[in-house]
Amino acid sequence: MAREPHEIGAEVVAAERDALTALWARMPALANAFDAAVELMLGCRGRIVVCGMGKSGQIGRKLASTLVSTGTPASFLHPAEGFHGDVGIVTSRDVVLAISNSGSTREVIELVPVMRNLGARVIAFTGVADSPLGRAADVTLCWGEIREADPTGLVPTVSAVLTLALGDALTVALMERRGFTTDEYRLFHPSGAIGTKLTLRVIDLLRGAHTNPVVSIDASFQEALERVTSSTLGGVSVVDADRRLVGILTDGDVRRSIQGASGSVGELLARPIGELMTRGPTSVTSETLAIEALRTMENHQPRPIYLLPVVDADGHPVGMVHLHTLVQAGLTADRPA
């Protein structure tokens, strides 16, 4: 006798419930790997790049979106598109979260060595620890072999639920470790995009000294480089004797200075920062609307910029705003029709 639809539905829900219960029971065995994954993501100075094919990719997109909305910069990379140029978004600052229930998804496992060659670290989400993906990753989170809930045992159902649950577990752990607050969540979830554009100011995105790296124009390149390195923004404001903004040094300036150096490394490090910085940088005031700051960055000539000094009425730096911060706040610049 054929089963009623609600009976089939109940069986699917039970299968997914049982799989989640099994994952919960497995969490003590995953503790070391889980903690290591959280530490990798906390230490990431770039973005979490989530990668997966098919249904795993769709769950991955949701995970990337949740990470961004809770204070962790993230983006989704489609593995197939990665082979056609999109892997260029991956840098040595990034951590890749690669998803494959079987651990043998060809597009994913073939892309992992490419991303590792770019310097990225890799966390695997898989059901098979001793799989090509599991072996290739720095950290492997494995839920074990499962049977999907459909009659064929092939349609991603149970595995999709486990991926989602494990991703949510990582996200919440990151939130707590970062001390992510209700105010920050409200900042990333305004009542509407139009309201955000009308009300969100640059000062609402600043976090005191943490977002205001500064060096004197008399500092050496080495001193400025150390300040850039210790900051998570990728740049430092340069001030004169009156503490007014006169320049900026970014990661890009550092690379160009090293490439153009004719003397020894020691000579370069000893040079005054005033000789190597970008003079008269574009800046905004703390009361500038965040959407205007974003437009300033995207419309900057000769090329867009990703870091914008923020100054008070007297020209003293009070912070820096990063492009990622504006994007995380839900802002997008107006595009022509």
Summary of the structure (lengths in Angstrom):
residues: 337
radius of gyration: 23.5
end to end distance: 58.2
largest distance: 87.8
contacts: 1081
relative contact order: 0.10
helix: 49%
strand: 17%
